[in-house]
Amino acid sequence: MFEFGNTYHQYQERQFTEQKHLSLVTTGAIHEQSWNNTSRTADFFYLKGAVISALKRLGITKINEKPTKMDFLSEGISLNSGTKIADLGVVKKKVCKSFDIDATVHYANIYWDEVLKLVKEDRKSVTAIPKFPAVKRDLALLVNDETSFKELHDIALQTEKKLLKEVQLFDVYEGKNLAKGKKSYALSFLLQDEVKTLTDKQIDKAMQKIQQQLEKQAGVELR
């Protein structure tokens, strides 16, 4: 479900701003199960992929991801391209319950005015291709409900300052088959050395160090 419209904000007496937004909400099954297709639930990764795909089709290809906090989201990220262009995340259970919704709901808000500025500018930039390949490693983690992605993001980057270039949240699960007070995060870690190719030993050592600090500081469990 989506809605395109304006919001109005007062920042000084008798002075208002008008902002355009494109908001999206996903929940439940993406499509029904059939003889040649299994049912798939609309998860956080599905919504994130849809938002990024839409932005890329508009020509916005250089997108960075950062943790963010919003009052009605239990977990969230912002997408940035020089300026913030979108927020998305998992709607808090208590907010869903106030609308008699039992299912997990995912929400995204695209700041349309900022998107249009980037499209109109049609900026082109060229960066040198890294000489040495980056490596991705994923971790599936069981975390406490109150633990945020930002907390894990910051712990990881503080732990491995040299090789860790990026931490992304690509899936969140809250629901059946998890202990009470727990949720599941899937995180992706991008590792790269600017002066040489990473060895398996270096990668394993860095990931082990990150995992140990996540367990120690945030009490996560490896799934």
KOLNU-160285 format. One record per residue (C-alpha): residue in one letter; x, y, z. Coordinates in steps of 0.001 Angstrom, whole numbers, plus 500000, padded with zeros to 6 digits. Example, Ala and Ser with C-alpha at 12.3 -4.5 7.8 and 13.67 -1.06 7.14 Angstrom:
<atoms>
<atom><residuo>A</residuo><X>512300</X><Y>495500</Y><Z>507800</Z></atom>
<atom><residuo>S</residuo><X>513670</X><Y>498940</Y><Z>507140</Z></atom>
</atoms>
This chain:
<atoms>
<atom><residuo>M</residuo><X>500000</X><Y>500000</Y><Z>500000</Z></atom>
<atom><residuo>F</residuo><X>501254</X><Y>503520</Y><Z>499254</Z></atom>
<atom><residuo>E</residuo><X>500170</X><Y>507124</Y><Z>499565</Z></atom>
<atom><residuo>F</residuo><X>501564</X><Y>510246</Y><Z>497932</Z></atom>
<atom><residuo>G</residuo><X>500811</X><Y>513597</Y><Z>499570</Z></atom>
<atom><residuo>N</residuo><X>501911</X><Y>516692</Y><Z>501453</Z></atom>
<atom><residuo>T</residuo><X>502645</X><Y>517458</Y><Z>505093</Z></atom>
<atom><residuo>Y</residuo><X>502665</X><Y>520909</Y><Z>506656</Z></atom>
<atom><residuo>H</residuo><X>504989</X><Y>522104</Y><Z>509421</Z></atom>
<atom><residuo>Q</residuo><X>505124</X><Y>525324</Y><Z>511430</Z></atom>
<atom><residuo>Y</residuo><X>508691</X><Y>526389</Y><Z>512262</Z></atom>
<atom><residuo>Q</residuo><X>508026</X><Y>529998</Y><Z>513288</Z></atom>
<atom><residuo>E</residuo><X>504923</X><Y>531972</Y><Z>514142</Z></atom>
<atom><residuo>R</residuo><X>502797</X><Y>532200</Y><Z>510986</Z></atom>
<atom><residuo>Q</residuo><X>505517</X><Y>530550</Y><Z>508910</Z></atom>
<atom><residuo>F</residuo><X>504908</X><Y>527115</Y><Z>507477</Z></atom>
<atom><residuo>T</residuo><X>506650</X><Y>524652</Y><Z>505210</Z></atom>
<atom><residuo>E</residuo><X>505044</X><Y>522163</Y><Z>502856</Z></atom>
<atom><residuo>Q</residuo><X>506783</X><Y>518865</Y><Z>502112</Z></atom>
<atom><residuo>K</residuo><X>505940</X><Y>516140</Y><Z>499632</Z></atom>
<atom><residuo>H</residuo><X>506172</X><Y>512504</Y><Z>500740</Z></atom>
<atom><residuo>L</residuo><X>505726</X><Y>509074</Y><Z>499219</Z></atom>
<atom><residuo>S</residuo><X>504878</X><Y>506593</Y><Z>501983</Z></atom>
<atom><residuo>L</residuo><X>504756</X><Y>502818</Y><Z>501615</Z></atom>
<atom><residuo>V</residuo><X>503507</X><Y>500094</Y><Z>503962</Z></atom>
<atom><residuo>T</residuo><X>503938</X><Y>496331</Y><Z>503567</Z></atom>
<atom><residuo>T</residuo><X>502592</X><Y>493416</Y><Z>505584</Z></atom>
<atom><residuo>G</residuo><X>501429</X><Y>489854</Y><Z>505035</Z></atom>
<atom><residuo>A</residuo><X>502006</X><Y>487733</Y><Z>501946</Z></atom>
<atom><residuo>I</residuo><X>503408</X><Y>489209</Y><Z>498739</Z></atom>
<atom><residuo>H</residuo><X>501475</X><Y>486647</Y><Z>496713</Z></atom>
<atom><residuo>E</residuo><X>499333</X><Y>483627</Y><Z>497424</Z></atom>
<atom><residuo>Q</residuo><X>500755</X><Y>480125</Y><Z>497314</Z></atom>
<atom><residuo>S</residuo><X>500078</X><Y>478198</Y><Z>494103</Z></atom>
<atom><residuo>W</residuo><X>501141</X><Y>474943</Y><Z>492482</Z></atom>
<atom><residuo>N</residuo><X>504271</X><Y>476551</Y><Z>490991</Z></atom>
<atom><residuo>N</residuo><X>504956</X><Y>479237</Y><Z>493578</Z></atom>
<atom><residuo>T</residuo><X>505401</X><Y>479233</Y><Z>497338</Z></atom>
<atom><residuo>S</residuo><X>503920</X><Y>481978</Y><Z>499480</Z></atom>
<atom><residuo>R</residuo><X>506370</X><Y>484720</Y><Z>500482</Z></atom>
<atom><residuo>T</residuo><X>505950</X><Y>487208</Y><Z>503308</Z></atom>
<atom><residuo>A</residuo><X>506697</X><Y>490907</Y><Z>502817</Z></atom>
<atom><residuo>D</residuo><X>509678</X><Y>491363</Y><Z>505127</Z></atom>
<atom><residuo>F</residuo><X>512040</X><Y>494263</Y><Z>505800</Z></atom>
<atom><residuo>F</residuo><X>514379</X><Y>493191</Y><Z>502993</Z></atom>
<atom><residuo>Y</residuo><X>511496</X><Y>493201</Y><Z>500490</Z></atom>
<atom><residuo>L</residuo><X>510507</X><Y>496789</Y><Z>501343</Z></atom>
<atom><residuo>K</residuo><X>514108</X><Y>498004</Y><Z>501387</Z></atom>
<atom><residuo>G</residuo><X>514687</X><Y>496447</Y><Z>497965</Z></atom>
<atom><residuo>A</residuo><X>511556</X><Y>498091</Y><Z>496549</Z></atom>
<atom><residuo>V</residuo><X>512581</X><Y>501545</Y><Z>497813</Z></atom>
<atom><residuo>I</residuo><X>516163</X><Y>501292</Y><Z>496542</Z></atom>
<atom><residuo>S</residuo><X>514960</X><Y>499943</Y><Z>493192</Z></atom>
<atom><residuo>A</residuo><X>512592</X><Y>502915</Y><Z>492780</Z></atom>
<atom><residuo>L</residuo><X>515352</X><Y>505401</Y><Z>493623</Z></atom>
<atom><residuo>K</residuo><X>517778</X><Y>503775</Y><Z>491195</Z></atom>
<atom><residuo>R</residuo><X>515214</X><Y>503921</Y><Z>488396</Z></atom>
<atom><residuo>L</residuo><X>515119</X><Y>507676</Y><Z>488988</Z></atom>
<atom><residuo>G</residuo><X>518884</X><Y>507801</Y><Z>488495</Z></atom>
<atom><residuo>I</residuo><X>519881</X><Y>507945</Y><Z>492164</Z></atom>
<atom><residuo>T</residuo><X>522456</X><Y>505175</Y><Z>492330</Z></atom>
<atom><residuo>K</residuo><X>524873</X><Y>506330</Y><Z>495027</Z></atom>
<atom><residuo>I</residuo><X>522905</X><Y>505472</Y><Z>498167</Z></atom>
<atom><residuo>N</residuo><X>524315</X><Y>505140</Y><Z>501673</Z></atom>
<atom><residuo>E</residuo><X>522586</X><Y>503518</Y><Z>504614</Z></atom>
<atom><residuo>K</residuo><X>522638</X><Y>504724</Y><Z>508231</Z></atom>
<atom><residuo>P</residuo><X>520770</X><Y>503689</Y><Z>511380</Z></atom>
<atom><residuo>T</residuo><X>517954</X><Y>506018</Y><Z>512387</Z></atom>
<atom><residuo>K</residuo><X>515413</X><Y>506308</Y><Z>515187</Z></atom>
<atom><residuo>M</residuo><X>511748</X><Y>507253</Y><Z>514891</Z></atom>
<atom><residuo>D</residuo><X>509147</X><Y>507213</Y><Z>517654</Z></atom>
<atom><residuo>F</residuo><X>506898</X><Y>504660</Y><Z>515955</Z></atom>
<atom><residuo>L</residuo><X>509625</X><Y>502328</Y><Z>514617</Z></atom>
<atom><residuo>S</residuo><X>511232</X><Y>499570</Y><Z>516660</Z></atom>
<atom><residuo>E</residuo><X>514085</X><Y>499515</Y><Z>514152</Z></atom>
<atom><residuo>G</residuo><X>514928</X><Y>501793</Y><Z>511285</Z></atom>
<atom><residuo>I</residuo><X>517459</X><Y>502943</Y><Z>508719</Z></atom>
<atom><residuo>S</residuo><X>517787</X><Y>506074</Y><Z>506611</Z></atom>
<atom><residuo>L</residuo><X>518909</X><Y>506154</Y><Z>502986</Z></atom>
<atom><residuo>N</residuo><X>521122</X><Y>509067</Y><Z>502001</Z></atom>
<atom><residuo>S</residuo><X>522585</X><Y>510467</Y><Z>498795</Z></atom>
<atom><residuo>G</residuo><X>524280</X><Y>513637</Y><Z>499987</Z></atom>
<atom><residuo>T</residuo><X>521048</X><Y>514347</Y><Z>501866</Z></atom>
<atom><residuo>K</residuo><X>518456</X><Y>512112</Y><Z>503509</Z></atom>
<atom><residuo>I</residuo><X>516021</X><Y>510787</Y><Z>500926</Z></atom>
<atom><residuo>A</residuo><X>514170</X><Y>508028</Y><Z>502807</Z></atom>
<atom><residuo>D</residuo><X>513452</X><Y>506435</Y><Z>506185</Z></atom>
<atom><residuo>L</residuo><X>512230</X><Y>502882</Y><Z>506604</Z></atom>
<atom><residuo>G</residuo><X>511835</X><Y>500271</Y><Z>509287</Z></atom>
<atom><residuo>V</residuo><X>509641</X><Y>497993</Y><Z>511381</Z></atom>
<atom><residuo>V</residuo><X>506583</X><Y>499558</Y><Z>513021</Z></atom>
<atom><residuo>K</residuo><X>506469</X><Y>499045</Y><Z>516797</Z></atom>
<atom><residuo>K</residuo><X>504159</X><Y>496278</Y><Z>517979</Z></atom>
<atom><residuo>K</residuo><X>502298</X><Y>498601</Y><Z>520359</Z></atom>
<atom><residuo>V</residuo><X>501526</X><Y>500942</Y><Z>517445</Z></atom>
<atom><residuo>C</residuo><X>500182</X><Y>498023</Y><Z>515406</Z></atom>
<atom><residuo>K</residuo><X>498091</X><Y>496814</Y><Z>518351</Z></atom>
<atom><residuo>S</residuo><X>496479</X><Y>500243</Y><Z>518677</Z></atom>
<atom><residuo>F</residuo><X>495046</X><Y>499609</Y><Z>515189</Z></atom>
<atom><residuo>D</residuo><X>494178</X><Y>495960</Y><Z>515990</Z></atom>
<atom><residuo>I</residuo><X>496950</X><Y>494697</Y><Z>513703</Z></atom>
<atom><residuo>D</residuo><X>498661</X><Y>491490</Y><Z>514820</Z></atom>
<atom><residuo>A</residuo><X>500983</X><Y>491090</Y><Z>511833</Z></atom>
<atom><residuo>T</residuo><X>504421</X><Y>492668</Y><Z>511436</Z></atom>
<atom><residuo>V</residuo><X>504207</X><Y>495950</Y><Z>509490</Z></atom>
<atom><residuo>H</residuo><X>507054</X><Y>497620</Y><Z>507591</Z></atom>
<atom><residuo>Y</residuo><X>506988</X><Y>501316</Y><Z>506721</Z></atom>
<atom><residuo>A</residuo><X>508964</X><Y>503566</Y><Z>504378</Z></atom>
<atom><residuo>N</residuo><X>508841</X><Y>507313</Y><Z>503802</Z></atom>
<atom><residuo>I</residuo><X>510525</X><Y>508852</Y><Z>500756</Z></atom>
<atom><residuo>Y</residuo><X>511240</X><Y>512583</Y><Z>500980</Z></atom>
<atom><residuo>W</residuo><X>510024</X><Y>513458</Y><Z>497517</Z></atom>
<atom><residuo>D</residuo><X>511263</X><Y>517064</Y><Z>497429</Z></atom>
<atom><residuo>E</residuo><X>514814</X><Y>515877</Y><Z>498123</Z></atom>
<atom><residuo>V</residuo><X>514511</X><Y>513160</Y><Z>495493</Z></atom>
<atom><residuo>L</residuo><X>513380</X><Y>515707</Y><Z>492878</Z></atom>
<atom><residuo>K</residuo><X>516343</X><Y>517962</Y><Z>493683</Z></atom>
<atom><residuo>L</residuo><X>518745</X><Y>515099</Y><Z>493024</Z></atom>
<atom><residuo>V</residuo><X>516969</X><Y>514117</Y><Z>489817</Z></atom>
<atom><residuo>K</residuo><X>517000</X><Y>517702</Y><Z>488510</Z></atom>
<atom><residuo>E</residuo><X>520650</X><Y>518191</Y><Z>489378</Z></atom>
<atom><residuo>D</residuo><X>521465</X><Y>514969</Y><Z>487506</Z></atom>
<atom><residuo>R</residuo><X>524836</X><Y>514928</Y><Z>489169</Z></atom>
<atom><residuo>K</residuo><X>527540</X><Y>512711</Y><Z>487734</Z></atom>
<atom><residuo>S</residuo><X>530559</X><Y>511691</Y><Z>489746</Z></atom>
<atom><residuo>V</residuo><X>533464</X><Y>509421</Y><Z>488977</Z></atom>
<atom><residuo>T</residuo><X>535495</X><Y>507542</Y><Z>491564</Z></atom>
<atom><residuo>A</residuo><X>538444</X><Y>505264</Y><Z>491068</Z></atom>
<atom><residuo>I</residuo><X>537676</X><Y>501559</Y><Z>491073</Z></atom>
<atom><residuo>P</residuo><X>539234</X><Y>499976</Y><Z>494182</Z></atom>
<atom><residuo>K</residuo><X>542355</X><Y>498006</Y><Z>493314</Z></atom>
<atom><residuo>F</residuo><X>541619</X><Y>495293</Y><Z>495852</Z></atom>
<atom><residuo>P</residuo><X>538303</X><Y>493443</Y><Z>496160</Z></atom>
<atom><residuo>A</residuo><X>535859</X><Y>493923</Y><Z>499005</Z></atom>
<atom><residuo>V</residuo><X>534468</X><Y>490911</Y><Z>500845</Z></atom>
<atom><residuo>K</residuo><X>531001</X><Y>490506</Y><Z>502361</Z></atom>
<atom><residuo>R</residuo><X>530172</X><Y>488369</Y><Z>505357</Z></atom>
<atom><residuo>D</residuo><X>526702</X><Y>487907</Y><Z>506844</Z></atom>
<atom><residuo>L</residuo><X>525635</X><Y>487170</Y><Z>510411</Z></atom>
<atom><residuo>A</residuo><X>522181</X><Y>486048</Y><Z>511559</Z></atom>
<atom><residuo>L</residuo><X>521771</X><Y>487266</Y><Z>515129</Z></atom>
<atom><residuo>L</residuo><X>519237</X><Y>486786</Y><Z>517903</Z></atom>
<atom><residuo>V</residuo><X>518952</X><Y>490046</Y><Z>519851</Z></atom>
<atom><residuo>N</residuo><X>516848</X><Y>491532</Y><Z>522637</Z></atom>
<atom><residuo>D</residuo><X>513787</X><Y>493552</Y><Z>521618</Z></atom>
<atom><residuo>E</residuo><X>515268</X><Y>496783</Y><Z>522977</Z></atom>
<atom><residuo>T</residuo><X>518519</X><Y>496387</Y><Z>521021</Z></atom>
<atom><residuo>S</residuo><X>518692</X><Y>498679</Y><Z>517981</Z></atom>
<atom><residuo>F</residuo><X>520530</X><Y>498260</Y><Z>514695</Z></atom>
<atom><residuo>K</residuo><X>522356</X><Y>501524</Y><Z>515439</Z></atom>
<atom><residuo>E</residuo><X>523820</X><Y>499980</Y><Z>518587</Z></atom>
<atom><residuo>L</residuo><X>525146</X><Y>496954</Y><Z>516697</Z></atom>
<atom><residuo>H</residuo><X>526299</X><Y>499143</Y><Z>513791</Z></atom>
<atom><residuo>D</residuo><X>528359</X><Y>501366</Y><Z>516111</Z></atom>
<atom><residuo>I</residuo><X>529865</X><Y>498454</Y><Z>518067</Z></atom>
<atom><residuo>A</residuo><X>531037</X><Y>496777</Y><Z>514854</Z></atom>
<atom><residuo>L</residuo><X>532625</X><Y>499924</Y><Z>513402</Z></atom>
<atom><residuo>Q</residuo><X>534348</X><Y>500754</Y><Z>516686</Z></atom>
<atom><residuo>T</residuo><X>535680</X><Y>497197</Y><Z>516940</Z></atom>
<atom><residuo>E</residuo><X>537159</X><Y>496922</Y><Z>513437</Z></atom>
<atom><residuo>K</residuo><X>538150</X><Y>500416</Y><Z>512315</Z></atom>
<atom><residuo>K</residuo><X>540662</X><Y>499445</Y><Z>509636</Z></atom>
<atom><residuo>L</residuo><X>538963</X><Y>496814</Y><Z>507483</Z></atom>
<atom><residuo>L</residuo><X>535230</X><Y>497242</Y><Z>508114</Z></atom>
<atom><residuo>K</residuo><X>533791</X><Y>499707</Y><Z>505599</Z></atom>
<atom><residuo>E</residuo><X>530052</X><Y>499204</Y><Z>505933</Z></atom>
<atom><residuo>V</residuo><X>527406</X><Y>497455</Y><Z>508030</Z></atom>
<atom><residuo>Q</residuo><X>523950</X><Y>496872</Y><Z>506568</Z></atom>
<atom><residuo>L</residuo><X>520730</X><Y>495528</Y><Z>508023</Z></atom>
<atom><residuo>F</residuo><X>519026</X><Y>493424</Y><Z>505369</Z></atom>
<atom><residuo>D</residuo><X>516390</X><Y>491540</Y><Z>507339</Z></atom>
<atom><residuo>V</residuo><X>514419</X><Y>491832</Y><Z>510573</Z></atom>
<atom><residuo>Y</residuo><X>512125</X><Y>489126</Y><Z>511916</Z></atom>
<atom><residuo>E</residuo><X>509809</X><Y>489391</Y><Z>514902</Z></atom>
<atom><residuo>G</residuo><X>507281</X><Y>486652</Y><Z>515424</Z></atom>
<atom><residuo>K</residuo><X>506783</X><Y>482928</Y><Z>515711</Z></atom>
<atom><residuo>N</residuo><X>509558</X><Y>480505</Y><Z>516658</Z></atom>
<atom><residuo>L</residuo><X>511462</X><Y>483172</Y><Z>518597</Z></atom>
<atom><residuo>A</residuo><X>511727</X><Y>483395</Y><Z>522370</Z></atom>
<atom><residuo>K</residuo><X>509709</X><Y>486113</Y><Z>524094</Z></atom>
<atom><residuo>G</residuo><X>511546</X><Y>489425</Y><Z>524128</Z></atom>
<atom><residuo>K</residuo><X>513738</X><Y>488435</Y><Z>521173</Z></atom>
<atom><residuo>K</residuo><X>513989</X><Y>489388</Y><Z>517504</Z></atom>
<atom><residuo>S</residuo><X>516212</X><Y>488273</Y><Z>514648</Z></atom>
<atom><residuo>Y</residuo><X>518567</X><Y>490519</Y><Z>512685</Z></atom>
<atom><residuo>A</residuo><X>520484</X><Y>489655</Y><Z>509531</Z></atom>
<atom><residuo>L</residuo><X>523522</X><Y>491915</Y><Z>509136</Z></atom>
<atom><residuo>S</residuo><X>525948</X><Y>492238</Y><Z>506243</Z></atom>
<atom><residuo>F</residuo><X>529549</X><Y>493360</Y><Z>506827</Z></atom>
<atom><residuo>L</residuo><X>531710</X><Y>494788</Y><Z>504026</Z></atom>
<atom><residuo>L</residuo><X>535455</X><Y>494324</Y><Z>504570</Z></atom>
<atom><residuo>Q</residuo><X>538214</X><Y>495781</Y><Z>502411</Z></atom>
<atom><residuo>D</residuo><X>541923</X><Y>496546</Y><Z>502634</Z></atom>
<atom><residuo>E</residuo><X>543051</X><Y>499474</Y><Z>500504</Z></atom>
<atom><residuo>V</residuo><X>546633</X><Y>498240</Y><Z>500078</Z></atom>
<atom><residuo>K</residuo><X>546307</X><Y>494475</Y><Z>499584</Z></atom>
<atom><residuo>T</residuo><X>543905</X><Y>491602</Y><Z>499007</Z></atom>
<atom><residuo>L</residuo><X>542399</X><Y>490240</Y><Z>502204</Z></atom>
<atom><residuo>T</residuo><X>543200</X><Y>486656</Y><Z>503149</Z></atom>
<atom><residuo>D</residuo><X>540684</X><Y>484225</Y><Z>504648</Z></atom>
<atom><residuo>K</residuo><X>542647</X><Y>484362</Y><Z>507889</Z></atom>
<atom><residuo>Q</residuo><X>542333</X><Y>488161</Y><Z>508108</Z></atom>
<atom><residuo>I</residuo><X>538624</X><Y>488048</Y><Z>507292</Z></atom>
<atom><residuo>D</residuo><X>537909</X><Y>485323</Y><Z>509853</Z></atom>
<atom><residuo>K</residuo><X>539914</X><Y>487167</Y><Z>512512</Z></atom>
<atom><residuo>A</residuo><X>538061</X><Y>490439</Y><Z>511900</Z></atom>
<atom><residuo>M</residuo><X>534645</X><Y>488761</Y><Z>511923</Z></atom>
<atom><residuo>Q</residuo><X>535468</X><Y>486803</Y><Z>515072</Z></atom>
<atom><residuo>K</residuo><X>536500</X><Y>490022</Y><Z>516814</Z></atom>
<atom><residuo>I</residuo><X>533281</X><Y>491754</Y><Z>515723</Z></atom>
<atom><residuo>Q</residuo><X>531118</X><Y>488814</Y><Z>516809</Z></atom>
<atom><residuo>Q</residuo><X>532787</X><Y>488644</Y><Z>520224</Z></atom>
<atom><residuo>Q</residuo><X>532190</X><Y>492337</Y><Z>520881</Z></atom>
<atom><residuo>L</residuo><X>528567</X><Y>492120</Y><Z>519740</Z></atom>
<atom><residuo>E</residuo><X>528058</X><Y>489230</Y><Z>522158</Z></atom>
<atom><residuo>K</residuo><X>529868</X><Y>491021</Y><Z>524987</Z></atom>
<atom><residuo>Q</residuo><X>528406</X><Y>494513</Y><Z>524600</Z></atom>
<atom><residuo>A</residuo><X>524925</X><Y>493806</Y><Z>523223</Z></atom>
<atom><residuo>G</residuo><X>524275</X><Y>490242</Y><Z>524378</Z></atom>
<atom><residuo>V</residuo><X>523560</X><Y>488914</Y><Z>520882</Z></atom>
<atom><residuo>E</residuo><X>523450</X><Y>485221</Y><Z>520023</Z></atom>
<atom><residuo>L</residuo><X>524519</X><Y>483715</Y><Z>516717</Z></atom>
<atom><residuo>R</residuo><X>521604</X><Y>481927</Y><Z>515041</Z></atom>
</atoms>
